[in-house]
Amino acid sequence: MVLTTLLFVTQDATMRVLVQTYPIVEVAWARFAVHFLIAFVLLSIRSPQSMRSQRPGVQILRSALLGVLTLLAALSYRLLPFVDVAAIANAAPVFVTVLSVPILKERVGWRRWLGVLAGFVGAMLIIGPASLTFQWFILLPLAAALCNALYQIVTRVLRGSDPTMTTFFYTSLAGTLMCSAALPWNWVTPDLMAVALMVLLGTIGACSHFCLIRAYTAADAATVAPFGYTSLVWAVLYGLLVFGEVPSATTLAGGLVIVGSGLYIFHREQRKGRAAVASAEAASSTAT
């Protein structure tokens, strides 16, 4: 999972370099097209039947959400400091908690609502009241985090429906189709260095999702998920070493508050899950 977060942040850093020169749609197309090509070749050789889904409509919806998320993230990285965008992106688990009530019909206790409130406060620390007035585009990473939350919820809905490699195959399909449709009006012929970076971008995208699947295969969510917050560490390092950006105190404080709230929400979810299992086991023992 640590490697996964490093790859995700490396992908975002590569994207940020490219979108300063090339159209966002072209960069996103390269990211998805290379990913899709790798997945297609891999499954054609190893498991062609994995290209068939039991719920193709839901798979396409999930893939489309990732496409919109990528476009929003690319636009955010063009307009905003790297660490600010990465810190706000960590608000996705907070949005997952909020959206799980109307979509998944889950019950959320007051303690987890306090975690949601803390995550909102962390985001406001990074955004700042002045930014809402003069820099409306800082809301773009919040929209990306919301798309990421929806993406995660749809992934939960798919749990148990398809093998992981089927989901891996569909991950980049909608993004490839969406960006391909708009590509003729958003094309700038890249030089050799840009081509290399675009191929690298798509390869990292495919590898990061494969590592994510392997992480959750190798261990349970309670062990794996908290390591996802190491992305803030990688983002700070990339911001300093690659882009020469020193994060502000409010950005770091807000990022830490968001991470803390996410970890607390995750902790409460795990306690709730363990309590439900213990109650079910007790009921079974009593019945026996």
C-alpha positions in Angstrom: 0.0 0.0 0.0 2.9 2.3 0.7 4.2 1.6 -2.8 0.7 2.2 -4.2 0.5 5.7 -2.7 4.0 6.5 -4.0 2.9 5.5 -7.5 -0.3 7.5 -7.2 1.6 10.6 -6.2 4.3 10.0 -8.9 1.5 9.8 -11.4 0.0 13.1 -10.2 3.4 14.8 -10.3 4.0 13.5 -13.9 0.5 14.7 -14.8 1.2 18.2 -13.4 4.4 18.5 -15.5 2.5 17.6 -18.7 -0.6 19.7 -18.2 1.5 22.8 -18.0 2.3 22.4 -21.7 -0.3 20.0 -23.2 -4.2 20.0 -23.1 -5.7 18.3 -20.1 -7.8 15.9 -22.3 -4.7 14.8 -24.2 -2.8 14.0 -21.0 -5.7 12.2 -19.5 -6.2 10.2 -22.7 -2.5 9.1 -22.6 -3.0 8.0 -19.0 -6.0 5.9 -19.7 -5.1 4.6 -23.2 -1.7 3.2 -22.0 -3.4 1.7 -18.9 -6.1 0.1 -21.1 -3.6 -1.3 -23.5 -1.5 -2.9 -20.7 -4.7 -4.4 -19.2 -5.9 -5.7 -22.5 -2.6 -7.4 -23.4 -2.2 -8.8 -20.0 -5.7 -10.3 -19.8 -5.5 -11.5 -23.5 -2.5 -13.6 -22.6 -3.5 -14.8 -19.1 -7.2 -14.7 -18.8 -9.4 -13.6 -21.7 -12.6 -14.6 -19.9 -11.9 -11.9 -17.3 -12.9 -9.3 -19.8 -16.5 -10.3 -19.3 -18.3 -8.7 -16.4 -21.4 -9.8 -14.5 -22.3 -6.1 -14.0 -20.9 -4.2 -17.0 -23.1 -1.1 -16.4 -21.7 -0.6 -12.9 -18.2 -1.2 -14.1 -18.6 1.5 -16.8 -20.0 3.9 -14.2 -17.0 3.2 -11.9 -14.7 3.8 -14.8 -16.5 7.0 -15.8 -16.1 8.4 -12.3 -12.4 7.7 -12.5 -12.3 9.6 -15.8 -14.0 12.6 -14.4 -11.8 12.4 -11.3 -8.7 12.4 -13.4 -9.8 15.4 -15.5 -10.6 17.4 -12.3 -7.3 16.4 -10.7 -5.4 17.4 -13.8 -7.1 20.8 -13.9 -6.4 21.3 -10.2 -2.7 20.5 -10.6 -2.5 23.0 -13.4 -4.0 25.8 -11.3 -3.0 25.1 -7.7 0.1 24.1 -5.6 0.9 20.4 -5.7 0.7 19.8 -1.9 -2.6 21.7 -1.5 -4.3 19.5 -4.1 -2.8 16.3 -2.6 -3.9 17.3 1.0 -7.5 18.1 0.0 -7.6 14.8 -1.9 -7.3 13.0 1.4 -10.9 14.2 2.2 -12.3 11.4 0.0 -12.9 9.0 3.0 -14.8 11.8 4.8 -17.1 12.1 1.7 -17.4 8.3 1.6 -18.8 8.4 5.1 -21.3 11.2 4.2 -22.5 9.5 1.0 -22.7 6.0 2.5 -25.9 7.1 4.3 -28.1 7.9 1.3 -26.4 5.5 -1.2 -25.5 2.5 0.9 -28.1 3.0 3.6 -25.5 2.7 6.3 -26.0 4.1 9.8 -23.4 6.7 10.9 -23.1 7.4 14.6 -22.4 10.8 16.2 -18.7 10.0 16.7 -18.1 9.4 13.0 -20.1 12.6 12.2 -17.6 14.5 14.5 -14.9 12.9 12.3 -16.6 14.2 9.2 -16.8 17.7 10.8 -13.1 17.6 11.6 -12.3 16.7 8.0 -14.4 19.6 6.8 -12.5 21.9 9.1 -9.2 20.6 7.8 -10.3 21.3 4.2 -11.3 24.9 5.2 -7.9 25.4 6.8 -6.3 24.7 3.4 -8.8 26.6 1.3 -9.1 29.6 3.6 -12.0 32.1 3.4 -10.2 34.4 1.0 -9.7 31.6 -1.5 -13.4 31.0 -1.7 -13.8 34.6 -2.9 -10.8 35.2 -5.1 -9.7 31.7 -6.0 -12.9 29.7 -6.7 -10.9 27.1 -8.6 -9.5 25.8 -5.3 -12.9 24.0 -5.0 -11.8 21.8 -7.9 -9.8 19.3 -5.7 -12.8 19.1 -3.4 -14.9 18.1 -6.4 -12.2 15.6 -7.3 -12.3 14.2 -3.8 -16.1 13.9 -4.1 -15.7 11.9 -7.4 -13.1 9.7 -5.6 -15.6 9.0 -2.9 -18.3 8.0 -5.4 -15.7 5.9 -7.2 -14.9 4.1 -3.9 -18.6 3.5 -3.1 -19.3 2.0 -6.5 -16.2 -0.2 -6.0 -17.9 -1.4 -2.8 -21.1 -2.1 -4.7 -19.1 -4.3 -7.1 -17.5 -6.3 -4.3 -18.1 -10.0 -4.9 -19.6 -9.4 -8.4 -16.5 -9.7 -10.5 -12.9 -11.0 -10.1 -10.4 -8.3 -9.3 -8.8 -8.6 -12.7 -12.1 -7.9 -14.4 -12.4 -4.7 -12.4 -8.8 -3.9 -13.3 -9.6 -4.3 -17.0 -12.6 -2.0 -16.9 -10.9 0.7 -14.7 -9.6 2.7 -17.6 -12.2 1.8 -20.3 -14.6 4.7 -19.9 -11.8 7.2 -19.5 -10.2 6.0 -22.7 -13.5 6.3 -24.6 -14.4 9.7 -23.1 -11.0 11.3 -23.8 -10.8 9.7 -27.3 -14.0 11.4 -28.3 -12.7 14.8 -27.3 -9.1 14.2 -28.5 -9.4 15.6 -32.1 -10.2 19.1 -30.6 -7.6 18.9 -27.8 -4.5 17.6 -29.6 -1.0 19.1 -29.5 1.7 16.9 -31.1 4.1 16.0 -28.3 7.8 15.9 -28.5 9.8 12.8 -27.7 10.2 13.7 -24.0 6.5 14.3 -23.7 5.7 11.0 -25.4 8.0 9.3 -22.9 6.3 11.0 -20.0 2.8 10.1 -21.3 3.8 6.5 -21.6 5.3 6.6 -18.1 2.1 8.2 -16.8 -0.1 5.4 -18.2 2.3 2.7 -17.0 2.4 4.1 -13.5 -1.4 4.4 -13.5 -1.8 0.7 -14.4 0.9 -0.4 -11.9 -0.6 1.7 -9.1 -4.1 0.1 -9.5 -2.5 -3.4 -9.8 -0.6 -2.8 -6.6 -3.7 -1.6 -4.9 -5.5 -4.8 -5.8 -2.6 -6.9 -4.6 -2.5 -5.0 -1.3 -6.1 -5.7 -0.5 -5.6 -9.3 -1.6 -2.6 -9.8 0.7 -4.1 -8.3 3.8 -7.5 -7.1 5.2 -8.6 -3.5 4.9 -8.0 -2.8 8.6 -4.3 -3.4 8.0 -3.9 -1.9 4.6 -6.1 1.2 4.4 -4.4 3.5 7.0 -1.1 3.3 5.0 -2.9 5.2 2.2 -2.4 8.4 4.1 1.4 8.2 3.4 0.4 10.0 0.2 0.7 13.3 2.0 4.3 12.5 2.9 5.1 11.7 -0.8 3.3 14.9 -1.9 5.3 17.1 0.4 8.5 15.6 -0.8 7.6 15.9 -4.5 6.4 19.5 -3.9 9.8 20.4 -2.3 12.1 18.4 -4.5 10.4 18.6 -7.9 8.3 21.8 -7.9 10.2 23.9 -5.4 7.0 24.5 -3.4 7.2 24.9 0.4 3.8 24.0 1.9 2.3 26.6 4.2 1.6 26.0 7.8 -2.1 26.0 7.2 -1.8 23.5 4.4 0.2 21.1 6.6 -2.2 21.6 9.6 -5.3 21.1 7.4 -3.8 18.0 5.8 -3.0 16.5 9.2 -6.5 17.3 10.4 -8.0 15.6 7.3 -5.7 12.6 7.8 -6.6 12.4 11.5 -10.3 12.6 10.8 -10.1 9.9 8.1 -8.1 7.6 10.4 -10.7 8.1 13.2 -13.6 7.4 10.9 -11.8 4.3 9.7 -11.2 3.2 13.3 -14.9 3.7 14.2 -15.9 1.6 11.1 -13.6 -1.2 12.2 -15.0 -1.2 15.8 -18.5 -1.3 14.4 -17.6 -4.2 12.2 -16.0 -6.2 15.0 -19.0 -5.5 17.3 -21.4 -6.8 14.6 -19.3 -9.9 14.1 -19.1 -10.5 17.9 -22.9 -10.0 18.2 -23.6 -12.5 15.4 -21.3 -15.1 17.0 -23.0 -14.6 20.3 -26.4 -15.1 18.8 -25.2 -18.2 17.0 -23.8 -19.6 20.2 -27.0 -18.9 22.1 -29.1 -20.6 19.4 -26.8 -23.6 19.5 
